[in-house]
Structure formats: structure tokens, C-alpha cells
């Protein structure tokens, strides 16, 4: 998974060059359609199959993902197979190249399987591939938090919000762990940042209300808890906290 850039402006030249490259390839394959019609056919299949995940209708936090290539690249595999089975004077070199390619792909597949051994190995791999991914830091943080490694989880959440200040779940989890470790002022600040991004999060309002009550700011605490139950009228814990305060 390759996350959408928080600030897309530096990426605009890359997007423009990619678009120009795609247009250039389309023109070349179209001009060669009579001599090598298979190239244009494979290209059209590739573009049509890939088009739903080009971001025209964005779904999810990813810019691109490895899985996008599974179906769209079938045409190129078919093209290579067609070249392999076509009559060729130098069949042995072609077979040797094909066998070598299969061995390399088999080895890469074996390596990739290890990435999916468990949640920890997966997010470690994502961080290695995309070290600027806020989402990867956040998810690896949740994994370490579940293992009881709160100090490391805090560091990952801090990195997540530094990379993407609009990552509300990372702000929320960071605030929760900071509060648990006695860093109440920092926790309140991150809860408020989370609410600036997502003001409809009842859980964040509830947690912020509790921290404000501990600090002695009763009225502000009641305001936050009332917002929590307004957002989610079935939020029993917020009702309980509201009644207690």
C-alpha cells in the first residue's frame, strides 16, 4: 500500500510526466497497430482494467497498491507467452530467458509470502517500502500497543501525526497513551487536534471530557461529554461519565 501524499504539490510534476508517458505510449502503439496489433490490444486491456483504480473515484487512503497490477498485467503475461510460443529461430535462448524469468519470479514470490506471516511483519514491510507513510506508522503503532509496548507505540503515533497532521485516529491514540502515561496536557492538545479534524468523534469528546474533569475544568468537561451523547445517543459510557461528573 502506497499512501496518498499529504501534500500533493511536490508530486504534481511526477503525475504530469506519467500522464505524458501514458499518452506517448498510446500514440506509439496506435501507429504500430498494423504491424504489431497485439501491443495495442494488450495496452487497451491494461488501461481499461486499471482505470477504476486511477483515483478518478478515490476509495481508501492509498494512492496505488500492489494488488492493482494483478488483473491489469494479465495481458502482458499473455503477450510474453505468445512471443514465447511463436516460431522463433533461436528457440533455446528464448527458453533459457523464460526459465530464468520464472526462477526469479518464483524467488520473489517466496520472499513476498514472508511479508504476510502476521500483522507485525506486514506493517514492518510497509514501513520499509514507504517510510513516509503516516498510515503505516499508525497501524504498526496499534500492533505494538496491542502487545503492551506502549513507549514504542507512542513514538510511532508521534511520527504518524508528524507525517500527516490530519491523521485523526493517530492523534486520538497518541492522546490516549499520553494520558495513560501521565502526560495530560499533551494528551488534551492531541485530543483537540483530533476533534478539529473529525468533530463528530464521540469517543474523542468523551476522553477529552474525562481529562478536563481530572484537571478540574468541570464545565468544559460537561460540554465535551454532552457533545459525545449528542453525536451518539447510545453511548452509555459517556452518559455514565456525564452523570458522575
Phi, psi and omega in degrees: 000129180242113192290148172302135180294138178297317177242101187285348185304314180296340183272348185304318177300323179296316179297318181296315179296321178297317179297318178297320178297318179296319178295318180298316178299319180299317180295315181298313181295326178293318179294332180265012188298329181281324182281315179230075183297335181296326180299313180293320180298315179295321180295316180298316178300316181300312182295315182296318182289328181277338188304325181297340183246025179276356178098001178299318171239089188294134178226111179095175185273359187270139171285309174218169177211152181304324185294342179297337184273349188300305182277319187295331183270003178299324183296324180290324175297320178295320178298315178298318178298319178297318177296322182294318184272353176289157180295127183217133182294325181257068185290326183294312177301321179297317179296321181294318178296318180296316180296318178297320178297317179297321179296316179297314180296322178297318178295316179296324177295317179300319178293320183293329180301323180296335179297326186265020182297318176200179184298320182299309182296325180297308183288332173297321179293317179299319179294325178292322181282318182233077185293349178261015181275114177295320181298319180294318177298318180298311183291324176293326175298317178296325178295313180292325178298319178296334178273001179086011182263073189290323181299314178293323179296319178300317180298320180290320176296320178297320178293323180298315181284336176290321179288323181219095182297350179264010180278087185298316179301325178292319175301317182297310182294323178297316179298319182297316180288324177298318178297320180295333181260018173082009181260069191292317182298316178296320180297316179299319180298317181287327174298318180293323176296320178298321181286333174295326180278316182227085184288354182260019180269103183296322183296320179293318176300318180298311182295320177296320178301318179296318180295319179295324178294319178298324180284349179097005179269076190296315184296316178296323178298315179297322179298316181293319181292324177295322176296322180299315182283336174291320179291317182229093182296349179260012185278088187298321183296322179293321175299316180299312180296321179298315179295321180296314181289000000 
